[in-house]
Amino acid sequence: MQETLISFEHFTFQYRAQSEPTLYDINLTINKGERVIIVGASGCGKSTLAHCLNGLIPYSYPGHSEGKLSVCGIEAKNSSIFELSQFVGTVLQDTDGQFIGMTVLEDIAFSLENDCVPKEEMLDRTREEALKVHLLDKMKASPHELSGGQKQRVSMAGVLINRIPVLLFDEPLANLDPAAGKAAVELIDEIQKKSDTTVIIIEHRLEDALHMGADRIILMEDGRIICDTTPSVLFAGDRLLKAGIREPLYITAMKYAGIDLKPEMKLQRIQELELTKEIKDGIRSWYYNQSPPRKAEKSANLLSVDELSFGYTEEKMNLNRIGFTVRNGEMISIVGKNGAGKSTLAKLLCGFEKSDSGSITLKGKEISEDTIKERAQFIGYVMQNPNQMISKPMIFDEVALSLRVRKLSEEDITERVHRVLKKCGLYEFRKWPVSALSYGQKKRVTIASILVQEPEILILDEPTAGQDFRHYTEFMEFLKELNGHGITVMMITHDMHLMLEYTERTFVFADGEMIADTTPSALFSNRELIGRASLKETSLFWIAEQAEIPAEQFIEKFIAYDRQVRN
């Protein structure tokens, strides 16, 4: 008989500041050694459920609860946040907000130091955990100087060192490039197998999270658990789509091809899926019946970059002789591994950093010497971390800030702010404090604060990180609408779905160089390029290979058909 570690019995929770409960009548049991993925639209209660497990509720977020919650045999309401932390270790989405130590060693050893563990034992255990997460050579480095994947591994080691029975991950893949995300999932898989730890993952990138496999997927909607079943059973139906959650692409492709999916087909992971002759024939038939998508007409040049080079230090060039031309009204994705130079390029274009050499030309005018303020009239930039952009306590005031600086009338400001908040899915929160929002919602606030200025070029760094499929789609359709009205959009992204669905051109970066200017479908048909840029093959490529049809054309037709279905 399996040992139960977590048990919710008719559990309801209502925040002190809310008029209605956020969680309703939750009944859930999680056993030792299980791998559980929790999915649902933003605001469905996923994070609240997690906060109940790790003690942040009610100790950091007060409210009223009914029913029963026990964690490793301890009644949660009668314990403390410290006591619960001995059983549930949490790795946050924003790893920078979790660091305590000045070095990796200090950060990993923090809890042992608090427990007054002898120095020799503390160092031995710290090295042991650093070895598990492949960070032994980074012990003296500052956590803030590491890549996104390395930062996450530091956080993992910091909770693993206490040898806790439950690992809770909140959006572990949101800020990682595809290859780093795959490595993170594989590391979680490795740790779980060796320690028999119970793993709970809250994640929007469901297909990527399933790379390690899962025993169950828990689907939440409006504070309730509406489905708790195996991945194969869930994928054979349409519950995910109805709840606004993206299915794995290989599942969607087979459904488009008219294939009747059944749980016994091993749908849970593409590594286990067997494409029978019937399935391959169905995919081939669908492919040959689809017309090639129409190519967009080329427009006039808007932005030109020539031989652009830059280094934060004299010893290392972070960007080396970058060159490209952006046409008016394009929608471009910029991809590559963490640290490849993508965000540095955006800072150079906006004037936050000054290039060492090369030129930037906007509408025929050299702007390399223009100030940040001068460039801001034409180029808007939304940073990856929303906490670095927000300066006002209230949502409305944050979005309205730039318009008030420009001294627009309050009537015009209100109209423009409300219009943008509606498009960004934030209108109902317009009178809320920013601090009450989730990470993904804060991201949308920062995007709205730039969009309200109506720039000609919009550069977004990870625009959809932390957003569920429904809000992702609403927001991307809004960007597409803006793009249709002539605004040029450049998106730095790790989201390969975004790149495939919404951009017809992509710049590929690796180690400070731009190694390709191509189409998304061509990129994902090139294994060498994928490897150099630390990306990950899409499951559509695998299906095309198995069905023996041209991968690039199959991906193009899938994208076009998917847009047609969803619109």
Order of alpha helices (4+ residues) and beta strands (2+ residues): beta-beta-beta-alpha-alpha-beta-beta-alpha-beta-alpha-alpha-alpha-beta-alpha-beta-alpha-beta-beta-alpha-alpha-alpha-alpha-beta-beta-beta-alpha-beta-beta-alpha-beta-alpha-alpha-alpha-beta-alpha-beta-alpha-beta-beta-alpha-alpha-alpha-alpha
